[in-house]
Amino acid sequence: MKLFQTSIEPRCAYCAKGRELDQDQVVCSKKGVMSGGSSCPSFRYDPLKRVPPRPAKLSTVSLSDEDFKL
């Protein structure tokens, strides 16, 4: 069973070698200060740093009680 996706796009924001400096910048132990969206060949994925996108909300405006009756 796989817990994580196998094709993660490399980004400095969730690399094991980087530490968050501020909202958009990361301090990398290899390259120094980098943009959070950039990457380098020494990228190593850290699943605890990645924040998954929020799930879509269900739009209930057009639903009625009759939609839920069998």
mmCIF file of the N, C-alpha and C atoms, coordinates in Angstrom:
data_MODEL
# 
_entry.id   MODEL 
# 
loop_
_atom_site.group_PDB 
_atom_site.id 
_atom_site.type_symbol 
_atom_site.label_atom_id 
_atom_site.label_alt_id 
_atom_site.label_comp_id 
_atom_site.label_asym_id 
_atom_site.label_entity_id 
_atom_site.label_seq_id 
_atom_site.pdbx_PDB_ins_code 
_atom_site.Cartn_x 
_atom_site.Cartn_y 
_atom_site.Cartn_z 
_atom_site.occupancy 
_atom_site.B_iso_or_equiv 
_atom_site.pdbx_formal_charge 
_atom_site.auth_seq_id 
_atom_site.auth_comp_id 
_atom_site.auth_asym_id 
_atom_site.auth_atom_id 
_atom_site.pdbx_PDB_model_num 
ATOM 1   N N  . MET A 1 1  ? 0.844   -1.182 0.000  1.00 0.00 ? 1  MET A N  1 
ATOM 2   C CA . MET A 1 1  ? 0.000   0.000  0.000  1.00 0.00 ? 1  MET A CA 1 
ATOM 3   C C  . MET A 1 1  ? 0.887   1.242  0.000  1.00 0.00 ? 1  MET A C  1 
ATOM 4   N N  . LYS A 1 2  ? 0.619   2.171  -0.905 1.00 0.00 ? 2  LYS A N  1 
ATOM 5   C CA . LYS A 1 2  ? 1.382   3.407  -0.986 1.00 0.00 ? 2  LYS A CA 1 
ATOM 6   C C  . LYS A 1 2  ? 0.668   4.502  -0.214 1.00 0.00 ? 2  LYS A C  1 
ATOM 7   N N  . LEU A 1 3  ? 1.412   5.169  0.650  1.00 0.00 ? 3  LEU A N  1 
ATOM 8   C CA . LEU A 1 3  ? 0.834   6.253  1.435  1.00 0.00 ? 3  LEU A CA 1 
ATOM 9   C C  . LEU A 1 3  ? 0.987   7.601  0.754  1.00 0.00 ? 3  LEU A C  1 
ATOM 10  N N  . PHE A 1 4  ? 2.002   7.743  -0.107 1.00 0.00 ? 4  PHE A N  1 
ATOM 11  C CA . PHE A 1 4  ? 2.280   9.014  -0.749 1.00 0.00 ? 4  PHE A CA 1 
ATOM 12  C C  . PHE A 1 4  ? 2.342   8.824  -2.253 1.00 0.00 ? 4  PHE A C  1 
ATOM 13  N N  . GLN A 1 5  ? 2.099   9.888  -2.991 1.00 0.00 ? 5  GLN A N  1 
ATOM 14  C CA . GLN A 1 5  ? 2.204   9.832  -4.442 1.00 0.00 ? 5  GLN A CA 1 
ATOM 15  C C  . GLN A 1 5  ? 3.649   9.566  -4.838 1.00 0.00 ? 5  GLN A C  1 
ATOM 16  N N  . THR A 1 6  ? 3.829   8.864  -5.949 1.00 0.00 ? 6  THR A N  1 
ATOM 17  C CA . THR A 1 6  ? 5.187   8.581  -6.400 1.00 0.00 ? 6  THR A CA 1 
ATOM 18  C C  . THR A 1 6  ? 5.733   9.670  -7.308 1.00 0.00 ? 6  THR A C  1 
ATOM 19  N N  . SER A 1 7  ? 4.884   10.509 -7.842 1.00 0.00 ? 7  SER A N  1 
ATOM 20  C CA . SER A 1 7  ? 5.344   11.565 -8.757 1.00 0.00 ? 7  SER A CA 1 
ATOM 21  C C  . SER A 1 7  ? 5.085   12.947 -8.152 1.00 0.00 ? 7  SER A C  1 
ATOM 22  N N  . ILE A 1 8  ? 5.844   13.294 -7.149 1.00 0.00 ? 8  ILE A N  1 
ATOM 23  C CA . ILE A 1 8  ? 5.745   14.596 -6.498 1.00 0.00 ? 8  ILE A CA 1 
ATOM 24  C C  . ILE A 1 8  ? 6.644   15.578 -7.256 1.00 0.00 ? 8  ILE A C  1 
ATOM 25  N N  . GLU A 1 9  ? 6.103   16.741 -7.618 1.00 0.00 ? 9  GLU A N  1 
ATOM 26  C CA . GLU A 1 9  ? 6.896   17.768 -8.287 1.00 0.00 ? 9  GLU A CA 1 
ATOM 27  C C  . GLU A 1 9  ? 7.903   18.338 -7.294 1.00 0.00 ? 9  GLU A C  1 
ATOM 28  N N  . PRO A 1 10 ? 9.202   18.308 -7.618 1.00 0.00 ? 10 PRO A N  1 
ATOM 29  C CA . PRO A 1 10 ? 10.205  18.825 -6.676 1.00 0.00 ? 10 PRO A CA 1 
ATOM 30  C C  . PRO A 1 10 ? 10.050  20.319 -6.445 1.00 0.00 ? 10 PRO A C  1 
ATOM 31  N N  . ARG A 1 11 ? 9.996   20.717 -5.186 1.00 0.00 ? 11 ARG A N  1 
ATOM 32  C CA . ARG A 1 11 ? 9.926   22.132 -4.797 1.00 0.00 ? 11 ARG A CA 1 
ATOM 33  C C  . ARG A 1 11 ? 10.720  22.301 -3.507 1.00 0.00 ? 11 ARG A C  1 
ATOM 34  N N  . CYS A 1 12 ? 11.424  23.395 -3.400 1.00 0.00 ? 12 CYS A N  1 
ATOM 35  C CA . CYS A 1 12 ? 12.205  23.671 -2.191 1.00 0.00 ? 12 CYS A CA 1 
ATOM 36  C C  . CYS A 1 12 ? 11.323  23.796 -0.952 1.00 0.00 ? 12 CYS A C  1 
ATOM 37  N N  . ALA A 1 13 ? 10.057  24.135 -1.128 1.00 0.00 ? 13 ALA A N  1 
ATOM 38  C CA . ALA A 1 13 ? 9.151   24.332 0.011  1.00 0.00 ? 13 ALA A CA 1 
ATOM 39  C C  . ALA A 1 13 ? 8.974   23.055 0.826  1.00 0.00 ? 13 ALA A C  1 
ATOM 40  N N  . TYR A 1 14 ? 9.067   21.867 0.202  1.00 0.00 ? 14 TYR A N  1 
ATOM 41  C CA . TYR A 1 14 ? 8.937   20.627 0.961  1.00 0.00 ? 14 TYR A CA 1 
ATOM 42  C C  . TYR A 1 14 ? 10.107  19.675 0.726  1.00 0.00 ? 14 TYR A C  1 
ATOM 43  N N  . CYS A 1 15 ? 11.300  20.255 0.675  1.00 0.00 ? 15 CYS A N  1 
ATOM 44  C CA . CYS A 1 15 ? 12.532  19.476 0.594  1.00 0.00 ? 15 CYS A CA 1 
ATOM 45  C C  . CYS A 1 15 ? 13.074  19.267 2.010  1.00 0.00 ? 15 CYS A C  1 
ATOM 46  N N  . ALA A 1 16 ? 13.651  18.110 2.253  1.00 0.00 ? 16 ALA A N  1 
ATOM 47  C CA . ALA A 1 16 ? 14.194  17.794 3.573  1.00 0.00 ? 16 ALA A CA 1 
ATOM 48  C C  . ALA A 1 16 ? 15.416  18.645 3.909  1.00 0.00 ? 16 ALA A C  1 
ATOM 49  N N  . LYS A 1 17 ? 16.094  19.173 2.903  1.00 0.00 ? 17 LYS A N  1 
ATOM 50  C CA . LYS A 1 17 ? 17.313  19.946 3.130  1.00 0.00 ? 17 LYS A CA 1 
ATOM 51  C C  . LYS A 1 17 ? 17.048  21.428 3.347  1.00 0.00 ? 17 LYS A C  1 
ATOM 52  N N  . GLY A 1 18 ? 15.814  21.865 3.206  1.00 0.00 ? 18 GLY A N  1 
ATOM 53  C CA . GLY A 1 18 ? 15.490  23.278 3.340  1.00 0.00 ? 18 GLY A CA 1 
ATOM 54  C C  . GLY A 1 18 ? 14.724  23.603 4.610  1.00 0.00 ? 18 GLY A C  1 
ATOM 55  N N  . ARG A 1 19 ? 14.864  24.827 5.066  1.00 0.00 ? 19 ARG A N  1 
ATOM 56  C CA . ARG A 1 19 ? 14.121  25.341 6.221  1.00 0.00 ? 19 ARG A CA 1 
ATOM 57  C C  . ARG A 1 19 ? 13.411  26.615 5.791  1.00 0.00 ? 19 ARG A C  1 
ATOM 58  N N  . GLU A 1 20 ? 12.169  26.768 6.198  1.00 0.00 ? 20 GLU A N  1 
ATOM 59  C CA . GLU A 1 20 ? 11.374  27.928 5.795  1.00 0.00 ? 20 GLU A CA 1 
ATOM 60  C C  . GLU A 1 20 ? 11.931  29.201 6.431  1.00 0.00 ? 20 GLU A C  1 
ATOM 61  N N  . LEU A 1 21 ? 12.204  30.187 5.589  1.00 0.00 ? 21 LEU A N  1 
ATOM 62  C CA . LEU A 1 21 ? 12.692  31.483 6.049  1.00 0.00 ? 21 LEU A CA 1 
ATOM 63  C C  . LEU A 1 21 ? 11.514  32.424 6.267  1.00 0.00 ? 21 LEU A C  1 
ATOM 64  N N  . ASP A 1 22 ? 10.649  32.535 5.278  1.00 0.00 ? 22 ASP A N  1 
ATOM 65  C CA . ASP A 1 22 ? 9.399   33.268 5.384  1.00 0.00 ? 22 ASP A CA 1 
ATOM 66  C C  . ASP A 1 22 ? 8.397   32.608 4.443  1.00 0.00 ? 22 ASP A C  1 
ATOM 67  N N  . GLN A 1 23 ? 7.338   33.286 4.119  1.00 0.00 ? 23 GLN A N  1 
ATOM 68  C CA . GLN A 1 23 ? 6.245   32.702 3.327  1.00 0.00 ? 23 GLN A CA 1 
ATOM 69  C C  . GLN A 1 23 ? 6.700   32.172 1.967  1.00 0.00 ? 23 GLN A C  1 
ATOM 70  N N  . ASP A 1 24 ? 7.617   32.885 1.301  1.00 0.00 ? 24 ASP A N  1 
ATOM 71  C CA . ASP A 1 24 ? 8.009   32.541 -0.058 1.00 0.00 ? 24 ASP A CA 1 
ATOM 72  C C  . ASP A 1 24 ? 9.457   32.097 -0.207 1.00 0.00 ? 24 ASP A C  1 
ATOM 73  N N  . GLN A 1 25 ? 10.240  32.078 0.852  1.00 0.00 ? 25 GLN A N  1 
ATOM 74  C CA . GLN A 1 25 ? 11.649  31.749 0.733  1.00 0.00 ? 25 GLN A CA 1 
ATOM 75  C C  . GLN A 1 25 ? 12.036  30.614 1.668  1.00 0.00 ? 25 GLN A C  1 
ATOM 76  N N  . VAL A 1 26 ? 13.042  29.847 1.209  1.00 0.00 ? 26 VAL A N  1 
ATOM 77  C CA . VAL A 1 26 ? 13.541  28.689 1.946  1.00 0.00 ? 26 VAL A CA 1 
ATOM 78  C C  . VAL A 1 26 ? 15.061  28.795 2.022  1.00 0.00 ? 26 VAL A C  1 
ATOM 79  N N  . VAL A 1 27 ? 15.643  28.443 3.162  1.00 0.00 ? 27 VAL A N  1 
ATOM 80  C CA . VAL A 1 27 ? 17.090  28.392 3.296  1.00 0.00 ? 27 VAL A CA 1 
ATOM 81  C C  . VAL A 1 27 ? 17.505  26.941 3.092  1.00 0.00 ? 27 VAL A C  1 
ATOM 82  N N  . CYS A 1 28 ? 18.278  26.713 2.024  1.00 0.00 ? 28 CYS A N  1 
ATOM 83  C CA . CYS A 1 28 ? 18.719  25.364 1.657  1.00 0.00 ? 28 CYS A CA 1 
ATOM 84  C C  . CYS A 1 28 ? 20.141  25.148 2.161  1.00 0.00 ? 28 CYS A C  1 
ATOM 85  N N  . SER A 1 29 ? 20.435  23.947 2.657  1.00 0.00 ? 29 SER A N  1 
ATOM 86  C CA . SER A 1 29 ? 21.786  23.653 3.133  1.00 0.00 ? 29 SER A CA 1 
ATOM 87  C C  . SER A 1 29 ? 22.772  23.517 1.975  1.00 0.00 ? 29 SER A C  1 
ATOM 88  N N  . LYS A 1 30 ? 22.278  23.300 0.759  1.00 0.00 ? 30 LYS A N  1 
ATOM 89  C CA . LYS A 1 30 ? 23.140  23.167 -0.420 1.00 0.00 ? 30 LYS A CA 1 
ATOM 90  C C  . LYS A 1 30 ? 23.274  24.471 -1.211 1.00 0.00 ? 30 LYS A C  1 
ATOM 91  N N  . LYS A 1 31 ? 22.170  25.189 -1.414 1.00 0.00 ? 31 LYS A N  1 
ATOM 92  C CA . LYS A 1 31 ? 22.141  26.330 -2.325 1.00 0.00 ? 31 LYS A CA 1 
ATOM 93  C C  . LYS A 1 31 ? 21.989  27.685 -1.651 1.00 0.00 ? 31 LYS A C  1 
ATOM 94  N N  . GLY A 1 32 ? 21.651  27.732 -0.377 1.00 0.00 ? 32 GLY A N  1 
ATOM 95  C CA . GLY A 1 32 ? 21.442  29.009 0.305  1.00 0.00 ? 32 GLY A CA 1 
ATOM 96  C C  . GLY A 1 32 ? 19.978  29.424 0.246  1.00 0.00 ? 32 GLY A C  1 
ATOM 97  N N  . VAL A 1 33 ? 19.707  30.716 0.119  1.00 0.00 ? 33 VAL A N  1 
ATOM 98  C CA . VAL A 1 33 ? 18.334  31.225 0.087  1.00 0.00 ? 33 VAL A CA 1 
ATOM 99  C C  . VAL A 1 33 ? 17.749  30.971 -1.299 1.00 0.00 ? 33 VAL A C  1 
ATOM 100 N N  . MET A 1 34 ? 16.606  30.271 -1.336 1.00 0.00 ? 34 MET A N  1 
ATOM 101 C CA . MET A 1 34 ? 15.942  29.899 -2.593 1.00 0.00 ? 34 MET A CA 1 
ATOM 102 C C  . MET A 1 34 ? 14.465  30.262 -2.505 1.00 0.00 ? 34 MET A C  1 
ATOM 103 N N  . SER A 1 35 ? 13.844  30.389 -3.654 1.00 0.00 ? 35 SER A N  1 
ATOM 104 C CA . SER A 1 35 ? 12.402  30.578 -3.730 1.00 0.00 ? 35 SER A CA 1 
ATOM 105 C C  . SER A 1 35 ? 11.726  29.258 -3.357 1.00 0.00 ? 35 SER A C  1 
ATOM 106 N N  . GLY A 1 36 ? 10.562  29.305 -2.729 1.00 0.00 ? 36 GLY A N  1 
ATOM 107 C CA . GLY A 1 36 ? 9.860   28.095 -2.328 1.00 0.00 ? 36 GLY A CA 1 
ATOM 108 C C  . GLY A 1 36 ? 9.411   27.234 -3.491 1.00 0.00 ? 36 GLY A C  1 
ATOM 109 N N  . GLY A 1 37 ? 9.220   27.832 -4.668 1.00 0.00 ? 37 GLY A N  1 
ATOM 110 C CA . GLY A 1 37 ? 8.766   27.095 -5.834 1.00 0.00 ? 37 GLY A CA 1 
ATOM 111 C C  . GLY A 1 37 ? 9.883   26.524 -6.687 1.00 0.00 ? 37 GLY A C  1 
ATOM 112 N N  . SER A 1 38 ? 11.127  26.868 -6.393 1.00 0.00 ? 38 SER A N  1 
ATOM 113 C CA . SER A 1 38 ? 12.241  26.365 -7.193 1.00 0.00 ? 38 SER A CA 1 
ATOM 114 C C  . SER A 1 38 ? 12.690  24.998 -6.677 1.00 0.00 ? 38 SER A C  1 
ATOM 115 N N  . SER A 1 39 ? 13.625  24.382 -7.382 1.00 0.00 ? 39 SER A N  1 
ATOM 116 C CA . SER A 1 39 ? 14.173  23.094 -6.950 1.00 0.00 ? 39 SER A CA 1 
ATOM 117 C C  . SER A 1 39 ? 15.570  22.926 -7.506 1.00 0.00 ? 39 SER A C  1 
ATOM 118 N N  . CYS A 1 40 ? 16.294  21.936 -7.017 1.00 0.00 ? 40 CYS A N  1 
ATOM 119 C CA . CYS A 1 40 ? 17.632  21.627 -7.500 1.00 0.00 ? 40 CYS A CA 1 
ATOM 120 C C  . CYS A 1 40 ? 17.794  20.109 -7.568 1.00 0.00 ? 40 CYS A C  1 
ATOM 121 N N  . PRO A 1 41 ? 18.877  19.625 -8.150 1.00 0.00 ? 41 PRO A N  1 
ATOM 122 C CA . PRO A 1 41 ? 19.070  18.182 -8.287 1.00 0.00 ? 41 PRO A CA 1 
ATOM 123 C C  . PRO A 1 41 ? 19.205  17.421 -6.958 1.00 0.00 ? 41 PRO A C  1 
ATOM 124 N N  . SER A 1 42 ? 19.525  18.112 -5.869 1.00 0.00 ? 42 SER A N  1 
ATOM 125 C CA . SER A 1 42 ? 19.675  17.424 -4.586 1.00 0.00 ? 42 SER A CA 1 
ATOM 126 C C  . SER A 1 42 ? 18.376  17.385 -3.778 1.00 0.00 ? 42 SER A C  1 
ATOM 127 N N  . PHE A 1 43 ? 17.226  17.554 -4.444 1.00 0.00 ? 43 PHE A N  1 
ATOM 128 C CA . PHE A 1 43 ? 15.909  17.531 -3.787 1.00 0.00 ? 43 PHE A CA 1 
ATOM 129 C C  . PHE A 1 43 ? 15.668  16.184 -3.118 1.00 0.00 ? 43 PHE A C  1 
ATOM 130 N N  . ARG A 1 44 ? 15.217  16.225 -1.864 1.00 0.00 ? 44 ARG A N  1 
ATOM 131 C CA . ARG A 1 44 ? 14.810  15.018 -1.133 1.00 0.00 ? 44 ARG A CA 1 
ATOM 132 C C  . ARG A 1 44 ? 13.474  15.309 -0.469 1.00 0.00 ? 44 ARG A C  1 
ATOM 133 N N  . TYR A 1 45 ? 12.458  14.557 -0.830 1.00 0.00 ? 45 TYR A N  1 
ATOM 134 C CA . TYR A 1 45 ? 11.080  14.801 -0.398 1.00 0.00 ? 45 TYR A CA 1 
ATOM 135 C C  . TYR A 1 45 ? 10.902  14.558 1.095  1.00 0.00 ? 45 TYR A C  1 
ATOM 136 N N  . ASP A 1 46 ? 10.265  15.509 1.771  1.00 0.00 ? 46 ASP A N  1 
ATOM 137 C CA . ASP A 1 46 ? 9.892   15.383 3.175  1.00 0.00 ? 46 ASP A CA 1 
ATOM 138 C C  . ASP A 1 46 ? 8.370   15.503 3.250  1.00 0.00 ? 46 ASP A C  1 
ATOM 139 N N  . PRO A 1 47 ? 7.645   14.392 3.433  1.00 0.00 ? 47 PRO A N  1 
ATOM 140 C CA . PRO A 1 47 ? 6.178   14.438 3.406  1.00 0.00 ? 47 PRO A CA 1 
ATOM 141 C C  . PRO A 1 47 ? 5.557   15.271 4.524  1.00 0.00 ? 47 PRO A C  1 
ATOM 142 N N  . LEU A 1 48 ? 6.273   15.528 5.604  1.00 0.00 ? 48 LEU A N  1 
ATOM 143 C CA . LEU A 1 48 ? 5.712   16.308 6.704  1.00 0.00 ? 48 LEU A CA 1 
ATOM 144 C C  . LEU A 1 48 ? 5.691   17.804 6.419  1.00 0.00 ? 48 LEU A C  1 
ATOM 145 N N  . LYS A 1 49 ? 6.442   18.264 5.423  1.00 0.00 ? 49 LYS A N  1 
ATOM 146 C CA . LYS A 1 49 ? 6.459   19.686 5.079  1.00 0.00 ? 49 LYS A CA 1 
ATOM 147 C C  . LYS A 1 49 ? 5.411   20.049 4.044  1.00 0.00 ? 49 LYS A C  1 
ATOM 148 N N  . ARG A 1 50 ? 4.899   19.093 3.330  1.00 0.00 ? 50 ARG A N  1 
ATOM 149 C CA . ARG A 1 50 ? 3.947   19.377 2.247  1.00 0.00 ? 50 ARG A CA 1 
ATOM 150 C C  . ARG A 1 50 ? 2.539   19.503 2.811  1.00 0.00 ? 50 ARG A C  1 
ATOM 151 N N  . VAL A 1 51 ? 1.867   20.596 2.479  1.00 0.00 ? 51 VAL A N  1 
ATOM 152 C CA . VAL A 1 51 ? 0.487   20.822 2.901  1.00 0.00 ? 51 VAL A CA 1 
ATOM 153 C C  . VAL A 1 51 ? -0.411  20.510 1.706  1.00 0.00 ? 51 VAL A C  1 
ATOM 154 N N  . PRO A 1 52 ? -1.246  19.462 1.787  1.00 0.00 ? 52 PRO A N  1 
ATOM 155 C CA . PRO A 1 52 ? -2.092  19.112 0.649  1.00 0.00 ? 52 PRO A CA 1 
ATOM 156 C C  . PRO A 1 52 ? -3.162  20.172 0.402  1.00 0.00 ? 52 PRO A C  1 
ATOM 157 N N  . PRO A 1 53 ? -3.636  20.256 -0.844 1.00 0.00 ? 53 PRO A N  1 
ATOM 158 C CA . PRO A 1 53 ? -4.689  21.237 -1.130 1.00 0.00 ? 53 PRO A CA 1 
ATOM 159 C C  . PRO A 1 53 ? -5.971  20.896 -0.388 1.00 0.00 ? 53 PRO A C  1 
ATOM 160 N N  . ARG A 1 54 ? -6.737  21.912 -0.055 1.00 0.00 ? 54 ARG A N  1 
ATOM 161 C CA . ARG A 1 54 ? -7.998  21.701 0.659  1.00 0.00 ? 54 ARG A CA 1 
ATOM 162 C C  . ARG A 1 54 ? -8.988  21.010 -0.268 1.00 0.00 ? 54 ARG A C  1 
ATOM 163 N N  . PRO A 1 55 ? -9.801  20.087 0.256  1.00 0.00 ? 55 PRO A N  1 
ATOM 164 C CA . PRO A 1 55 ? -10.811 19.439 -0.576 1.00 0.00 ? 55 PRO A CA 1 
ATOM 165 C C  . PRO A 1 55 ? -11.895 20.423 -1.004 1.00 0.00 ? 55 PRO A C  1 
ATOM 166 N N  . ALA A 1 56 ? -12.490 20.143 -2.138 1.00 0.00 ? 56 ALA A N  1 
ATOM 167 C CA . ALA A 1 56 ? -13.547 21.018 -2.659 1.00 0.00 ? 56 ALA A CA 1 
ATOM 168 C C  . ALA A 1 56 ? -14.786 20.915 -1.770 1.00 0.00 ? 56 ALA A C  1 
ATOM 169 N N  . LYS A 1 57 ? -15.480 22.033 -1.577 1.00 0.00 ? 57 LYS A N  1 
ATOM 170 C CA . LYS A 1 57 ? -16.701 22.045 -0.779 1.00 0.00 ? 57 LYS A CA 1 
ATOM 171 C C  . LYS A 1 57 ? -17.887 21.636 -1.639 1.00 0.00 ? 57 LYS A C  1 
ATOM 172 N N  . LEU A 1 58 ? -18.818 20.946 -1.037 1.00 0.00 ? 58 LEU A N  1 
ATOM 173 C CA . LEU A 1 58 ? -20.033 20.533 -1.709 1.00 0.00 ? 58 LEU A CA 1 
ATOM 174 C C  . LEU A 1 58 ? -20.992 21.713 -1.774 1.00 0.00 ? 58 LEU A C  1 
ATOM 175 N N  . SER A 1 59 ? -21.466 22.015 -2.966 1.00 0.00 ? 59 SER A N  1 
ATOM 176 C CA . SER A 1 59 ? -22.419 23.098 -3.144 1.00 0.00 ? 59 SER A CA 1 
ATOM 177 C C  . SER A 1 59 ? -23.827 22.534 -2.915 1.00 0.00 ? 59 SER A C  1 
ATOM 178 N N  . THR A 1 60 ? -24.458 22.921 -1.833 1.00 0.00 ? 60 THR A N  1 
ATOM 179 C CA . THR A 1 60 ? -25.778 22.398 -1.487 1.00 0.00 ? 60 THR A CA 1 
ATOM 180 C C  . THR A 1 60 ? -26.901 23.372 -1.826 1.00 0.00 ? 60 THR A C  1 
ATOM 181 N N  . VAL A 1 61 ? -26.590 24.435 -2.523 1.00 0.00 ? 61 VAL A N  1 
ATOM 182 C CA . VAL A 1 61 ? -27.602 25.452 -2.854 1.00 0.00 ? 61 VAL A CA 1 
ATOM 183 C C  . VAL A 1 61 ? -28.693 24.867 -3.739 1.00 0.00 ? 61 VAL A C  1 
ATOM 184 N N  . SER A 1 62 ? -28.319 24.040 -4.705 1.00 0.00 ? 62 SER A N  1 
ATOM 185 C CA . SER A 1 62 ? -29.299 23.523 -5.662 1.00 0.00 ? 62 SER A CA 1 
ATOM 186 C C  . SER A 1 62 ? -29.939 22.206 -5.202 1.00 0.00 ? 62 SER A C  1 
ATOM 187 N N  . LEU A 1 63 ? -29.597 21.699 -4.027 1.00 0.00 ? 63 LEU A N  1 
ATOM 188 C CA . LEU A 1 63 ? -30.161 20.443 -3.535 1.00 0.00 ? 63 LEU A CA 1 
ATOM 189 C C  . LEU A 1 63 ? -31.398 20.697 -2.675 1.00 0.00 ? 63 LEU A C  1 
ATOM 190 N N  . SER A 1 64 ? -32.321 19.754 -2.721 1.00 0.00 ? 64 SER A N  1 
ATOM 191 C CA . SER A 1 64 ? -33.537 19.843 -1.888 1.00 0.00 ? 64 SER A CA 1 
ATOM 192 C C  . SER A 1 64 ? -33.702 18.533 -1.123 1.00 0.00 ? 64 SER A C  1 
ATOM 193 N N  . ASP A 1 65 ? -34.688 18.460 -0.238 1.00 0.00 ? 65 ASP A N  1 
ATOM 194 C CA . ASP A 1 65 ? -34.947 17.248 0.522  1.00 0.00 ? 65 ASP A CA 1 
ATOM 195 C C  . ASP A 1 65 ? -35.323 16.081 -0.382 1.00 0.00 ? 65 ASP A C  1 
ATOM 196 N N  . GLU A 1 66 ? -35.960 16.361 -1.477 1.00 0.00 ? 66 GLU A N  1 
ATOM 197 C CA . GLU A 1 66 ? -36.383 15.290 -2.388 1.00 0.00 ? 66 GLU A CA 1 
ATOM 198 C C  . GLU A 1 66 ? -35.226 14.633 -3.095 1.00 0.00 ? 66 GLU A C  1 
ATOM 199 N N  . ASP A 1 67 ? -34.099 15.285 -3.170 1.00 0.00 ? 67 ASP A N  1 
ATOM 200 C CA . ASP A 1 67 ? -32.910 14.695 -3.777 1.00 0.00 ? 67 ASP A CA 1 
ATOM 201 C C  . ASP A 1 67 ? -32.356 13.544 -2.928 1.00 0.00 ? 67 ASP A C  1 
ATOM 202 N N  . PHE A 1 68 ? -32.717 13.505 -1.644 1.00 0.00 ? 68 PHE A N  1 
ATOM 203 C CA . PHE A 1 68 ? -32.209 12.489 -0.744 1.00 0.00 ? 68 PHE A CA 1 
ATOM 204 C C  . PHE A 1 68 ? -33.200 11.384 -0.424 1.00 0.00 ? 68 PHE A C  1 
ATOM 205 N N  . LYS A 1 69 ? -34.346 11.385 -1.052 1.00 0.00 ? 69 LYS A N  1 
ATOM 206 C CA . LYS A 1 69 ? -35.363 10.339 -0.834 1.00 0.00 ? 69 LYS A CA 1 
ATOM 207 C C  . LYS A 1 69 ? -35.179 9.221  -1.841 1.00 0.00 ? 69 LYS A C  1 
ATOM 208 N N  . LEU A 1 70 ? -35.447 8.012  -1.372 1.00 0.00 ? 70 LEU A N  1 
ATOM 209 C CA . LEU A 1 70 ? -35.330 6.844  -2.251 1.00 0.00 ? 70 LEU A CA 1 
ATOM 210 C C  . LEU A 1 70 ? -36.632 6.545  -2.937 1.00 0.00 ? 70 LEU A C  1 
# 
